[in-house]
């Protein structure tokens, strides 16, 4: 199956800082999503982005499918951005694969 | 437009009992994934269901675990004779073919 690697595994920021999270995948994908799991455990959809670039407020994402990676940008981070960010991909099969996530802590 | 619903949100069982977890997909969605998440880990695929069909159950343990998605009503993940190692958060996600998946709030199972 497809391998998904996320980096960095852990990230600590001061409020207001910017960050870039990376998701590498081992094969071509039909579907890629970014999720935020908040400290209460809920999974929140951020982006559905199999290719191209999207922006939503302070967050944006870019997927370069030909080079098998996706980036999630967080600008002007806030304490409410804390949590774990997951990348999930769907390749030729219909079985989704999640990365291990990036754990983000934003200090006030 | 209601999102994905799961119940119960928290479930406590003693070893040997049965656990039944329910998932109602978003309106218009006929596909469901079930996942298991252990503490400090990512989500692991368990089973892919369509209405009245199990499409792929390769991620589900062969024994004690079963899943269904009947024509009417929610999808059910059933764990028989639970053991302590079954303690985890169980999430379902619904979607339409080829589109993005949306998650329910999860069921946190604790086995005493």
Boltz contact constraints between the chains, C-beta under 6 A:
constraints:
  - contact:
      token1: [A, 33]
      token2: [B, 100]
      max_distance: 6.0
  - contact:
      token1: [A, 41]
      token2: [B, 106]
      max_distance: 6.0
  - contact:
      token1: [A, 42]
      token2: [B, 105]
      max_distance: 6.0
  - contact:
      token1: [A, 43]
      token2: [B, 103]
      max_distance: 6.0
  - contact:
      token1: [A, 48]
      token2: [B, 100]
      max_distance: 6.0
  - contact:
      token1: [A, 94]
      token2: [B, 48]
      max_distance: 6.0
  - contact:
      token1: [A, 95]
      token2: [B, 45]
      max_distance: 6.0
  - contact:
      token1: [A, 96]
      token2: [B, 45]
      max_distance: 6.0
  - contact:
      token1: [A, 98]
      token2: [B, 42]
      max_distance: 6.0
  - contact:
      token1: [A, 98]
      token2: [B, 43]
      max_distance: 6.0
  - contact:
      token1: [A, 100]
      token2: [B, 42]
      max_distance: 6.0
  - contact:
      token1: [A, 101]
      token2: [B, 42]
      max_distance: 6.0
